[in-house]
Amino acid sequence: MLIELPGGFVLPLEWVLIVFALLIILPVVTAILVLRSRGDKSPIEENMALIVPVDANGTIQLAQLVGRVKQMEDDLIITNPDWTDEEDNEYTGIVPKEKKVPFPFLDVEKHLKKLWIIFDKGTLEVASASEIVNGWPSRYDVPLADPRKIGKFLVGRGVIPSIANALTTPTGIVTVIGLILFGLFLGLITGHVSHF
């Protein structure tokens, strides 16, 4: 079966279908290769330290978050780029951490991180996450109503899938592009079949 294109060109239908199929497959394969070639941006497990300076009055100052914290059996070895000795060599602080617990959390890439809170009072001291959490005051004011009963009328029952939600992930983007190209392919086939 032959297809007459504008300008007097005549091509076999198989050639047109192969070119259109390649136009669909090429972006999908390229997107898959790009997604697979992305490397991890952060280590799988990392220890971090939040160094909180405390002045003589016990007032907390502006803290600094540092990485590259090495966890030994009884100590933490902290390397801060701002700490240098007289010869401009990087200074590392060794902080005892016996019976101290870090804050564990997951980053955006779902990698395990441990955040150690370190108070700098002239000497470095590790604060345990369990001491910080258990030291918070409990709630003394009674809520006026049960928020679960009020919220069920105001909030939907879950996430409603939409194109906007699909376009927030790389897989969703590839899927939407593939569906659009597949729809264009079906439109081309339908137009040519109805033409003959």
GITA-V223176 format. One record per residue. PSI is psi as a letter, one per 20 degrees, with the letter a starting at -180 (* if undefined). NEAR is the number of other C-alpha atoms within 8 Angstrom. Layout:
BEGIN
psi=PSI near=NEAR
psi=PSI near=NEAR
END
This chain:
BEGIN
psi=p near=4
psi=q near=7
psi=p near=8
psi=p near=8
psi=r near=8
psi=q near=5
psi=j near=4
psi=j near=6
psi=p near=7
psi=p near=8
psi=q near=10
psi=q near=9
psi=h near=9
psi=h near=6
psi=g near=8
psi=g near=9
psi=h near=8
psi=g near=8
psi=g near=8
psi=h near=9
psi=h near=9
psi=h near=8
psi=h near=8
psi=g near=11
psi=h near=8
psi=g near=8
psi=h near=8
psi=g near=11
psi=g near=8
psi=g near=8
psi=g near=9
psi=g near=9
psi=h near=8
psi=g near=8
psi=h near=8
psi=h near=6
psi=i near=6
psi=p near=6
psi=r near=4
psi=p near=6
psi=i near=4
psi=q near=6
psi=q near=7
psi=g near=6
psi=p near=8
psi=q near=11
psi=p near=13
psi=q near=13
psi=p near=13
psi=o near=12
psi=o near=12
psi=o near=13
psi=p near=11
psi=p near=12
psi=a near=9
psi=h near=6
psi=i near=5
psi=j near=6
psi=p near=7
psi=p near=8
psi=a near=8
psi=p near=6
psi=r near=8
psi=p near=7
psi=p near=8
psi=q near=11
psi=a near=9
psi=k near=9
psi=p near=13
psi=p near=8
psi=o near=8
psi=a near=7
psi=g near=4
psi=i near=7
psi=q near=11
psi=p near=13
psi=o near=12
psi=p near=12
psi=o near=13
psi=p near=9
psi=h near=7
psi=i near=5
psi=o near=9
psi=q near=10
psi=a near=8
psi=h near=5
psi=j near=5
psi=k near=6
psi=q near=7
psi=p near=11
psi=p near=10
psi=p near=9
psi=p near=9
psi=p near=8
psi=p near=11
psi=q near=9
psi=k near=9
psi=p near=6
psi=k near=5
psi=q near=9
psi=p near=9
psi=r near=10
psi=o near=8
psi=q near=8
psi=r near=8
psi=p near=9
psi=a near=8
psi=h near=5
psi=j near=7
psi=k near=6
psi=q near=11
psi=p near=11
psi=q near=12
psi=p near=12
psi=o near=12
psi=p near=15
psi=p near=13
psi=p near=12
psi=p near=13
psi=n near=11
psi=k near=10
psi=h near=4
psi=q near=6
psi=p near=10
psi=p near=10
psi=p near=12
psi=p near=12
psi=p near=12
psi=h near=12
psi=h near=7
psi=h near=8
psi=g near=9
psi=g near=7
psi=i near=6
psi=i near=6
psi=q near=6
psi=q near=4
psi=r near=4
psi=p near=5
psi=h near=4
psi=p near=4
psi=p near=5
psi=q near=5
psi=h near=4
psi=r near=6
psi=o near=7
psi=h near=6
psi=h near=6
psi=h near=8
psi=g near=9
psi=h near=8
psi=h near=9
psi=i near=7
psi=h near=6
psi=q near=6
psi=r near=7
psi=i near=5
psi=a near=4
psi=p near=5
psi=p near=4
psi=p near=6
psi=r near=6
psi=h near=6
psi=g near=6
psi=h near=8
psi=h near=12
psi=j near=10
psi=i near=8
psi=q near=8
psi=h near=8
psi=h near=7
psi=h near=10
psi=g near=11
psi=g near=11
psi=g near=8
psi=g near=10
psi=g near=9
psi=g near=10
psi=g near=8
psi=g near=8
psi=h near=9
psi=h near=9
psi=g near=8
psi=h near=8
psi=g near=10
psi=h near=8
psi=h near=8
psi=g near=8
psi=g near=8
psi=g near=8
psi=h near=8
psi=h near=8
psi=g near=7
psi=h near=6
psi=h near=5
psi=* near=4
END
